[in-house]
Amino acid sequence: MPKTITMIAVAAETPELADKAAELAARLEIPLDETGSADYPLLLEVTVEGLQLRRTGPGAPGPIRIDFTSGRAEYRRRHSKGRKETLVRAMGIKGKLRPTVLDGTAGLGRDAFVLACRGCKVEMLERNPVIAALLEDGLRRAGADPEIGPLVRERMSLSKGDILLEATRMEEERRPEVVYLDPMYPHRNKSALVKKEMRILRTLVGDDEDSDRLLSAALTVATKRVVVKRPAAATPLPGAKPDLDFKTKSHRFDVYFIREQSRSGQK
């Protein structure tokens, strides 16, 4: 399960943003750092450009901010291979078929954005409140963008919660056709920690030690398939055996087709 939020505080970039920072700290029930003393390993900063999360201390990487209008997200929107992209194929997107998707481990929302750009309606579910706040801020700014705003508002939504809980109370009419999972998996070597996003997020949430339970929950929620993103060399999650997989050089997408026994938790 994710770590508790005891290593993080909210800070304001400028005095003018102090009230917003205080409101956010109260809402998330985490400390407000008014002194800039860097007593916390992580700071959730309220800036003019939006929320950002950064590590403190010597040698810390730069901050991360969720931005669907530029950088990697914009590049994938403009230059991806469309329906030939491995993620798109794993989700069952073909012809006019655009399944409804629940991203059960939303993270920074990048894969959800790709799926929305391919025509899917995606509900993102995020159980860590800090990451959920970053996503909420990123969606708000993207929704106001003149180019991608309509797409974001119509096809992307965010719910704050845990799929382990949602699986027990989700109404039948709200169940998605596909559940997508991209758990934080344990790293076996230091080279896997190169990306600054991974280093920062791992400080905040650690590994998803309950990945097998996430899969079991997803199998009771989805109506057509569950797709799990894994490292290319990793074994499948414990429990159900994948029906097929789609591979890239660095990742693999394990696909589980839904049958009546899996919906009842008997697979």
N, C-alpha and C positions, 0 to 999 in steps of 0.2 A: 504494500500500500504506500501511497505518497507520504513523505515526511511531513511532520507538522511544521507550521510556518513560524519557527522561533529564530531563524537565522536571517530574517529579512525585515527591513523597515521601508517606509515610504518617505521620499524626500522631494522637495520642490526645487526646480532648476533656478527659479528667480523668486524674490520676495512676493511678486505679484501673483504667483501661483500657489502661495502658501495655504490659502483657504481650500483650494481644490485638493491639495495634498492631504490636508487634515480630514476632509470629507471622505477621501478614498481610504485613508488609514482606519477611520472609524467603521466604514462599511466592511472592510476586509478583516477588521479586528486584529490588526498588527500595529507595531509601534510606529510613531512618527519621529523621524530623525530631523530635528530642527537645527542641529549644530554642524552637520557635515563632518562628524568625527570619525566616520568610517569604522564604527564599532561593530557593524553588521557585515557578514560575508556578502550579502546581496542587498541591493537597493532597487526598489521600484520607483522610478523617477517620473514626476509629472513635468513635462517639458512643453515648450511652445509647439513642437512638432507632434506631440502625442506621448503616450506612455512608453517607457523603455525600461528594460531590466538589465542590470549590469553587476558584475562581481567587483568587489573592492580589493584593495591591497596591491602590492608590487607585482608587475607582470600580468595583471588581469587583462583579459581580452576586451575589446570594445563592446558597447551595449548592443542588445538586440531589440528591435522594434518590429512589430508586425505591420507590413506595408504591402498591400496587394496591388498598388499602382505603379511600382517600380521594382528594380532589382530582379531577383530570381523569379518572383511570381510573375512579373510582367514579361520576362523572357520566355518562361514556360507557356504563357498564354499566347504569345506571338509566334513562337518557333517550335512548339511541340509537334510531334508526328500525328497529332489528331487521333483517329481511331486505331492507329497502329501502335500507339504508345502502350507499353506493357501494362501499366496501371489500368488504362481504359479497357484493354482486352480482358484483364482479370475480372473487372466489374461486370462484364457481360454486355457492354455497350456495343451495339451493332445495328445497322439499318436505322430504323426510326425508334429503336428501343432505348429509352433513357430511364433506367430504374431510379426509384427513390432510394436515397442512401442515408444511413445513420453512421456518421464517423464517431465511433465510440471512444476514441482516444485522440481528440482533435489536435492537441499540441499547438503548433504554430499555424495550423490551418492551410498549409500549402497544398497538400493532396486534395483537400476539400475544394479549394479554389480551382484546381485543374478540372475536377469532376463537374463543378458548376459551369466552367467554361465550355465543357462538352455537352451541356444541356441537362444535367441532372439536378434535381432539387436535393440539397444536402443539409441535413440537420447535424450540427456539430455538438458533441457532448464532451464537456471537459470537467473533470472532478477537482482539479487543483484551482483554487480561487484566484491565485495570482496570474496563472496562465489564462484563465477565463477572462480576467480583467484586461489583459493584453489583447486577447482576441476581440473582446467587445469594443475596445478602442480602435483596433484595426478595421473592424467591420463598419464602425461609425464613419471613419474617414473615407473608406472605400465607397460607402453608400452615397457619399456626397460628391464623389468624383463624376464629372460630366460624361466620361467615356464608359467606365465600368460600373457606375452607380446602379443603373437599372438591373444589370445582371446580378449584382451582389444582393440588392434588396429583394429581388424576386426568387432567387435560387439558394441563398445561404441564410441559415439561421443558427443561433447559438442557444443551447440550454446548459445551465450549470448543474452538473450532477454526475452520478456514477452509474455506469451501465449495469453494475451488479445490483443496484437498487431499482433502476428503471425496468429491468427485466421482470421484476415481480409485480409491477403495477401499470405497465404500459397497456393502454387500451388497444383492442384489436384493430380499430380503424387507423391508429397512428403507427402501427408496425411498418417498418420500411421493407422494401424488397431486398435490399442488401445492407449488411452491417460490415463496416470496414474497421479493422483494428491495426494499429501500428504501435505496439507496446515498446516501452523503454526496456531493452534487454541488457543483461549483464555483459560488460566488456571483458574480453579475455586478454587484451594487450593494450599498451599505452597508445599505439598508433591510431586506435579507433577513437581517441578523444581529441583529434586534431581540430575538428570544427568547433568554433567558439560557441555556437548554439548548444551543442551537446554538452560542452563543459559547464555552461551556465545552467541549463535545464537539469543536468544531473545533480548539481549542487542543491537545486530546489526540490526535486521530486525523487531522486534516486532511481532505482530500477523498479519496474512493475513486477514484483515478485508473485503477484496473483494472476499472471497471464493465462494460466490454464483455466482459472475461474472466469476470466473475461471471455474466453472462447465459449465456455459452457453457457454463459449468459447470452452471448451473441446468437448462439444456435437456437435459443428459445424466442428470440426477438425477431430475427429476419424471417421473411416469408419465402425467399428464393435462394439466397446464398450468403455465405460469410467469406470475406477475404481478409487474410492476415498477412501483413508485410513482415518478412523475416530477413536477417542477413543471409547472403547466398549460401554460406557453408553451415548455417545453423540447422539443427534438427527441428521438425515440426513441433508445435506446442503439444504438451501431453493431452491425451484424451482422444478425441475423434481423429480419424485418419483423413488427410486431405484427399479429395476426389481428383484433383489435378493441380498443377502449379505452372506459373509463368515466371521465367527467370530473366534477370539482367546480370551484368557483370558483378554488381555489388549486392543486389537484393533478390529476393524471391517472394512471389505472391502465392500463398497457399489458398486454394479455393475449396470450400465445403458446400456441397449442395444440400438444401434443406429437404428433409423427408419428415413424415409425420412423427416418427420416433424421436427425431432430434428436437422437434418442437415441444415434445412432452418431456424432454430431458432424459430420454432413455437410450440415446445413441451410444 
